[in-house]
Amino acid sequence: MIIMTSYISLVHQYAQLDKQLGQVGHADPGIGLGEGLRGGGGVTLLSLLTESESLQLIPAGAALPEELVTENMASAILLFLAVASSSLCSGALTDRLLSVECQPAAGVVGQSMKISCLFRTSLGIDQDIIINTVFVYKNGQKDPLFTIKNSGGSGDPRFRLPSVSDPSLELTDTALTDEGEYLYMLSTNRGIIKDGVFRISVTAKYSQPTMKSWPEKIVEGQGANLYCNVSGGYPAGVIHWFDQVDTDWTKSATLTIKEGEDKLLQMSSKLSFTKFDLSWAPFRCVVLNSRNVQEGESTFQPEGLRDASVEDKDKQLSTNIVAPVVVIGSLLVGLLLVILLRGRCGRPSRRPSTVPILSGVYTSNDMPDVEEAVNLKQPFGEATEVKT
């Protein structure tokens, strides 16, 4: 009775697995579970069970009728032992010794990628394995994402199995929604693999950064903001700031990240100043992806104006410098004129000729000084009076 119950449980387990693989053993005895159990030609376990008139597929744990147990006990035991020994000799347990290993796959949005996988057996890598059926499930989904059965594929057309002897897969037009873990199940001529897994990670390159300032014309000494914007990337990265002497201003910036409808990210970094110094410009923003690899860079030279208060101070300073110079210059010029005039007045006068004195006729060039002329005229008057 115990042997019979174990036998029925074994039948149920294989039937359930066969059902998961699309009932390959029932639809085509040469493919799937029957092939793995058979290991070549011969009768399969499922065919024996389904073709037996007295023993039918009974759910695990179900109780057999007493008469069925009595009538078929001997034949059931013989059948069970025959199938078990045949399976062990022909390699029915190879599915436990056969596995598939896949490397983590990384793709770029919009591009094709390869999911590299290989078979492994207890003896190492086996290259003589032929794939009959493939099921790919994304983690958390009940229905298969991609299926290959009887040399035909269904499901997501972007997946492809390039070779029936190579478990590696190809994926075209990669999207962000492809990121995640997958269950990989295969039926081969050497057995069944139901626990294969692989993971896909997806990245997207950011656009060239654009920069701007607010206000557009920055007044030196007043507050201002600089902005650096990128879009279309994934996953999140960082934006660094540098001035003209490569001083790192990143810690003073604020980074904002938003997700678009297509799941791609938009990053915006704002660098704020309470008092902007035009001598710091131009500024550079550098975009780094999640692997800290530079993807873009842009340089920005803001339009700047000098502060009006600074200009007034400069004008006042210029006035304070020019005014004393003008005053001192004027004093120097006046002093030079005085010196020249005094030098001319202090020069001794030349005595006029006797001719103009006697004649009493003077020219403008020979006109004596007023005092000298008076002294000269008085004696002549007296002399005239004496003559009369």
Secondary structure by P-SEA (a helix, b strand, c coil): caaaaaaaaaaaaaaaaaaaacccccccccccaaaaaaccccccaaaaaaaccccccccccccccaaaaaacaaaaaaaaaaaaaaaaaaccccccccccccccccccccbbbbbcccccccccccccccccbbbbbccccccccbbbcccccccccccccccccccbbbbcccccccbbbbbbbbccccccccbbbbbbbbbbbbccbbbbbccccccccccbbbbbbbccccccbbbbbbccccccccccbbbbbbbccccbbbbbbbbbbcccccccccbbbbbbcccccccbbbbbbccccccaaaaaaaaaaaaaaaaaaaaaaaaaaaaaaaaaaaaaaabbbbbccccccccccccccccccaaaaaaaaaaaaaaaaaac
